[in-house]
Every structure is written in C-alpha cells, then in structure tokens.
C-alpha cells in the first residue's frame, strides 16, 4: 500500500466551493449559476424538463479514482434538488469525494 497525492489545492478548493454551493451534493447550473469548471468526482447529468428525466453524461475522474454512487441512490437526490423544470446541466458530487475535501488529498492504494 502506498499514498499518492492525487489532487492539487486548486482541485480541493473547487470541491469545497461546490459542496458549499450545492444542496445535498446536487447543483443545477441554470439555477445556481455555477461558472466554475466541473470538479473531480462530479457526475454530469442533463435535465430534460419536457420528460421530467435526468440523462447521465459522464463523470470527471481524470485525477482521482472515483467510485460512482449507485444510480438508485443518485436519482432521488437529483429529483429532490436537481430542479428538472429548469433544465440544463445538473452536477452530482459522488460520496467518495466528500472525505477528500477535508483530507490532505492523499489516498491509499492497495496492491
């Protein structure tokens, strides 16, 4: 097992700001006027107001091994806080990233 510094302080600052501005780790870009880049560990959905559904697009995981939350856990949060009527992009921060915001940015990788 070894530790690797995966995220920069800028990455952690972006994650911290996202957590501060989101509701239960969900943020609709049209409602919250998010102008920052997509933070590491965030899954991106498109809200379709005409059908009342959310469509998964991708998860930003270029610097950190993100373990995506189960869609059965994600959908109720998107429906409650994603404001599908506003449409647009909806960001969801996967739960594995929450401890990263308050940690040193080091993760343990077991071989």
Secondary structure as the mmCIF struct_conf table of DSSP 4:
data_model
#
loop_
_struct_conf.conf_type_id
_struct_conf.id
_struct_conf.beg_label_comp_id
_struct_conf.beg_label_asym_id
_struct_conf.beg_label_seq_id
_struct_conf.end_label_comp_id
_struct_conf.end_label_asym_id
_struct_conf.end_label_seq_id
STRN STRN1 UNK A 2 UNK A 5
BEND BEND1 UNK A 7 UNK A 7
HELX_RH_AL_P HELX_RH_AL_P1 UNK A 9 UNK A 21
BEND BEND2 UNK A 22 UNK A 22
STRN STRN2 UNK A 23 UNK A 23
TURN_TY1_P TURN_TY1_P1 UNK A 24 UNK A 25
STRN STRN3 UNK A 26 UNK A 28
HELX_RH_AL_P HELX_RH_AL_P2 UNK A 29 UNK A 32
TURN_TY1_P TURN_TY1_P2 UNK A 33 UNK A 33
BEND BEND3 UNK A 36 UNK A 36
HELX_LH_PP_P HELX_LH_PP_P1 UNK A 37 UNK A 39
TURN_TY1_P TURN_TY1_P3 UNK A 40 UNK A 41
STRN STRN4 UNK A 42 UNK A 48
TURN_TY1_P TURN_TY1_P4 UNK A 49 UNK A 52
STRN STRN5 UNK A 53 UNK A 59
BEND BEND4 UNK A 62 UNK A 64
HELX_LH_PP_P HELX_LH_PP_P2 UNK A 68 UNK A 70
HELX_RH_AL_P HELX_RH_AL_P3 UNK A 71 UNK A 81
BEND BEND5 UNK A 82 UNK A 82
HELX_RH_3T_P HELX_RH_3T_P1 UNK A 84 UNK A 86
STRN STRN6 UNK A 88 UNK A 93
HELX_RH_3T_P HELX_RH_3T_P2 UNK A 95 UNK A 97
HELX_RH_AL_P HELX_RH_AL_P4 UNK A 98 UNK A 101
TURN_TY1_P TURN_TY1_P5 UNK A 102 UNK A 102
BEND BEND6 UNK A 103 UNK A 103
BEND BEND7 UNK A 105 UNK A 105
STRN STRN7 UNK A 106 UNK A 109
#
